[in-house]
Amino acid sequence: MFINCLKNNYKFTGNPDSNILNVVDIALFIDQIKSNIWLFGIPSWLFGITDRSVAAFADGYLSPIEIFQLFTASFFFLSWLYLKPEESFNSNDFDARQYQEYLDRTQANKLQLKKLHMISQEYILPFPYICQIYHLLNLKHLETVHKFSLNNLKILSISKFQTTNVGGKITFQTILDSPANPLRIWRQPTVEVDLILHTPYTVELSIPVYNKKRIIVIFHAFPLNDSEHQLFIDIYSDLEWPKPLLQIILHFASCLTLFEDLPYLRALAEKNIERLFNLSKTSNHESALLFKRFVELYGSSGETTKLLEGREDS
């Protein structure tokens, strides 16, 4: 999926490509020093063995001590040959041209990703983190909470649900009932939308538009304490619209949907979080499958408390 291209869970200090190059240069330098020392040792050992041999045979008689010295020198010379250092980057494992091509492709991907990134928004909301996760993973909120902004968008059916080790993905079909729905500017009346739980903190909403173009919304919700969380919203798109115009529209749409979220999140915060977990465990409603998966993975409100504590410690 699109999220695989995003480095949303990594923080780089400096240029990662230059960091890799520095590591490679150091490794090559160390390999060169090892090889030079080993090569210098070969004539040194040969000179020592020759000198001992000439001295031993000078009087035409080999004493036990001289035999032992020759044997020891020969043994260490053979061991020296056996200890030839292996190169970390040899011609079979490392090709400078291939590495440069990799760097070029990486840079091209970064530039492409930068072009696709439309807007970023960041909020600190006075509601428990679990309320935001419940809200993001419950499909019904598209029909109820966002009834105004989505102009009565309806969910027709769940097409597919699959689980992963850390989350899951649900694909559902939506329809724009109203012929005056402004979303028709963006997309076909009926499309399949993907909602993906990537980690306990990251949710992706992938919306097809037209001609295989998409709008991708990445939500990162991080608990600050038991009553607050930080929400990051990043939107990506390959729509061929003027970027400044698209950014204005997306900023407005994102602010509007967040404004609609606030009363709902407040109502959730007033409920018992344990009750949310218990209801999800017993519910078989398709719209809550992804939150049910979240509960299965992270167990109970006790597990959520551990997540909160982990975020506070970090």
N, C-alpha and C positions, 0 to 999 in steps of 0.2 A: 504494500500500500504506500500511499504518498508519504506517510509518516516516516517510513524507513529512510527517506531522503533527508529528513529533518534531523538536525543535531540539537534537538530541544532539551536533552538531558545532560549536555556537556558544556563546560565552561573552559575556553582556551585562554591561556595567558600568553599573549604574543602570537606570532604566526606559526601554526602547527607544521607547515611544510618546512620552514626554516629550522624548527626544532628537530624534525626528522633528519634533515640534511646535516645538522651539527652532530647528531648521534652517529650517522653513517661515517662522517669524516673522522671522528674520534676512533671508531672501530677500525677503519682502514689504517689509520696512523699506528694504532697499537699492533695490528697484524703485521705491518711493515717492520716495526721494531723487533717483534718476535722472529720474523724471518731473517732479518739481518744478523741478530745475535746467533741464531742457529747456523747460518752460513759461515759466520766468522769462526764458530767453534770447530767446524770440520777441519780446516787446515791447521788449526791449533792442536787438535788431537793427533792428526797425522804427523805433525812435527814432533810432538812429544813421544809418540811410539817409535818414530825413526831414530830420534836421539837416543832413546833407551836401548834400541836394538844395536845401534853402532857401538855404544858403550859396553853392552853385554858381550858382543862378539869380538871386541878389540883384543882381548887376551886369549881368545880361542877356547875359553872355558865358560860354561854357564853354571852359575851357582844357584842354589834353590831360591835365594832372595831375588836374583835377577829374573828367574823364570816367573816368580810370583808377581813382580813388578810389570813384566811384559803382559802376563795374563790379565792383570787388573786393568792396565791401560787399554788393552784390546776390548775387554768387556765393557768398559765405560764408553769407548768409541762406538761400539755397536749399539749400546743403549742410547747414545746421543743421536745416532741415525734414526733409531726407532721413534724418538721423541720429536720428530719433525712437527712443528706447530701447524694446526689446521687453520685455514683462513675462514673467517666469519663470512666474508663476501668473496666467494670465488666466481669463476666464470660460469659455473653451472647454476649457482644459486642467486647470483646478483649480476644484473646487466644494467649498466648506467643508462643506456638509452631507454630500456624498458622502464626504469625507475623515473626517468624524466617524462616519459609518456604518461606514466601514472600521475605524476604531479600535475601535468597539463590537464589531464582529464578531471582530476580533483578540483583544480582551479575553475575549470569550465563549469563543473557541477555547482560550485559555490556561486558563481556568477548567475547561473540559471536560477538557482534557488533564491538568490537575492531579487531577481526580476519577478519571481512568482510571489514574493512576500508583499502583501498589500498594507496591512495595518497591525499594530500592537497596542493593546490596552492593558492596564494594570489597576487592580482595585484591592483595597483591604475592606472586607465586609464583616459586619458584626454578627456573624452567624456561625455556628459550628461547621466544621469542614464536611462532616457527614451529610449535612443538609444539602450542600452544593452537589456532592456526588450523587445523592439520591435524586436530586432534581435533574441532573444531566443525564442520568441513566434511565429515567422513567419516560417512556415515549409519550405517555398521555399528556405531559406538560405542553407538547407541541399543539395539541388541540384545545387545551384549556387555558394554561397560563399565557400562551402566546396567540390566543384567539384573535386579538385585534391586529397585531403586527403581521401575522401570517394569513390574515383575512379568511378565517374559517378553513384552513388546510385540514384535510382529513387523512387518517391512516387507514388504508384499505386492508392490508394484511401483512403478516410477517413472512418474508420469503425464505429466509435462512437464518439459522443461529448456530454459531460454532464457538467452542471454547478454546482457550490457549492456556499455557502454564501460568500466566500472570493476569489473564483477563478474558476477553471474548469479543465477538463481533456479531452484531445483529443487522440484517438487511431487511428493510421494510418498504412497502410501496405506499406512496402518498399521492393524493389527487388534489388539484385546485378546483374546488366546486364553482367558485364565482367567476364568471367571464370577465369581470372587472378587476380581478386580483392582479395587483401590480407585479407579483412574482412571475406572471406569464412573460414579462420582459426578459427574465433570466432563464426560464426553464420551460420544458414541456409540461402540459397539464398533469400527466401521470409519469412519475419516475421512481426508481428504486434508490433509496438513501441508505448509506452505511453509518452505523454508530459503533465505535470501537473503544473498548476499555483496554488501553495499552499497559498501564501501570496503576497502582492505587491512587495516583495523582494526575494521570493524563488521560484525557478523553478526546477522541477525534470524531467530528461530524463531517462526512464527505457527501457533498450534494452535486449530482450531475446537472449541467446546465443545458448546453446544446453542442452539437458537433464534437462530442467527447470532451468538452471543456468542463471543468469542475470548480467549485468553491470548497475549500477545505478550511474548517475551523478547528483549531487546536486549543483545548482548554487545559490549563494546568492549575489545579487547586491544591494549595499547600496549607495545612493547619498551622496556625501561629500559637494558639492555645485552645482551651476547651470551648471558647465562645467566639473566636475570630478565625478567619482564614484569608489567605491571599489568593486572588484569582488573576491569572494571566490569560489573555485572549489573543491569539495570533491567527490571522486569516491570510490564506494563500489562494491564488487563482491564476489560471492561464487564460482568462478571458481577454480577448483582444480589444479591450476598451481603453480609452485614454486613462492612464494610471491615476492622475490627480482626481478626475471625476469619479473613478471607481473607489478611490480611497475615501472621498467625501461620503459617498453613498454607504459604504461599509461601516464607516465610523458612526454615521447616524443610525443605521440598522442595529449595530451592536449596542449602542447606548440605549436605544428604544427597548430592545429585548431585555437588557439588564434592568431597566426601570420597571418592566413588567415582572421581573423575577423577584424584586424586593419584597412585596407583600406575601408572596408564596413562601419565600425563604423564612420570613418572619414567622409565618404560621407553622412551618416545619420546626423552627427552633423552639416553639412553645410546646411542641409535642415531646413525649418521652422517646429518646433515641433508641432505647431498648425495644420499644414498641415497633419502631420502623423495621428493626432487624427481625423481630418475631413475625411480623406480618409478611415480610418478604420470604421467610423460610416456608411458610404455609401456603403462600399464594402461588398459583400456577398460571396467572394471567400473563399472556405473551408480552404485554407492554413492559412488564417488570422483570423479564428474564435476565437482562444484563445486570441489574442491581442484585438480583438473586445470586448471580454468579459472583459478584463482588463479595456478598456475604459468605458464600461457600468458601471462597479463597481466604478471606480474612476473618472468618469465624464468628465473631460476635462483637458487641460493643466493646468488650474487653480488648479484643485485638485492635479495634480502632483506637482505643486509649493508648496502646503500645505505639501505634503509628504517630499519634500526637506527641507522645513522649520522645519518640525517635527524632521527630522534627525539631522539638524544643532543644534536645541535646546537641543537634547539629548546628 
